[in-house]
Amino acid sequence: MADETLRKLINPPASSELTVTSRQNQEPVRLMISGSRWGIKIMIYTLFKLGFAPVDAWSKPQQIPHSNRLMSVMTKYIQRPGRIGESTPSNQSGQS
């Protein structure tokens, strides 16, 4: 029942609309959420509402060994800095 209520409140798409892009200049970063099943679901749906990641980008909750907590993971790809002279976070401050 709680799952149904969350889905109605947030209304996630039936399937994610991920685009396949070149991973040449991107670096994978692994993210993990740990806690109760309820807490993990709330965080995943909250991050979805904020536009961070689609709900189905996260793994199914798995038991953390030797613990009563669960975890869910996902991989987010971030843009790597380009070559000298290209736009990077450090030289986008507007200073020349």
N, C-alpha and C positions, 0 to 999 in steps of 0.2 A: 504494500500500500504506500509506503514512504517513497519507493522508487517511482511509482505512478504519479504521485503528487509532485515530486521534483521535476519529472518530465513535463508535466502540464505547466508548471511555473516557468520553466526555462525554455521549453519547446525546442530542443536541439534538433538539427536536421536528421533525416533518416540515415543518411550516409555522408561522410565528410567529403568536401569538395577540394581535396588536396591537389595541387598542381605538381607535376614532376619537373624539377629543375635540375640543372647541372650542379653537382656537389663539388666541383673542382675547387672553388674558392670558398667553400663552406666547411666549418668545423662542427662535428657532432658534440653536443653537450648532453650528458645523461642527467635527468632530474628524477628525484624520488620523493614520494609523499608517504609518510608512515603514520599509523594510528589505527583507530577502529574502522570497520567497514563503513559505518555512517560518516565518520569524519573524512575519510578518503573521498567518498562520493560527493560530499558537500564541497570540498576543495576543488575537485575536478570540475564540477558544474560551475563553481564560482570563477575559476580560471577560464572556462569556456565563455561565460558571460562577458568577461573582460577582454575577450578576443585573443587570449594567449595561445590556446590550442584546442582542437576539436576533442570532444569527449572520447571518441574511439582511438585517439592517439595514445592513450594510456593503457598499460597492461591490465589484465584482470588482477585484483588484489591477491597477493601471495603471502603465506605465513612467513614471518621473519623467524629463522631458526632460534630455538631456545628463548622464545618470547611469546607473549600473548597478543602481540601486535601484528598488523598486516602492512604490506607495502605495495605500491603501484609505481611503475617507472615509465618514462617516455624519453625519447631522444628529440631534442630541438636542434636545428641547424642554424648556426650563426655565421654571418658574413665575415670572412677573414680580411684583414687589411690588404690592400693592393700593393702594387709596386710604387717606388718613389715617384711622387708627383701626382698620384691618384688620390682621390678623396678618401680620407680615413677619419675616424673619430677624433684623432689628435690634431688634425689640421683643418677641421671644419669650424673653428671658433670665429672665423671672419677676419683673423689677423693675417697680414701678409709678411 
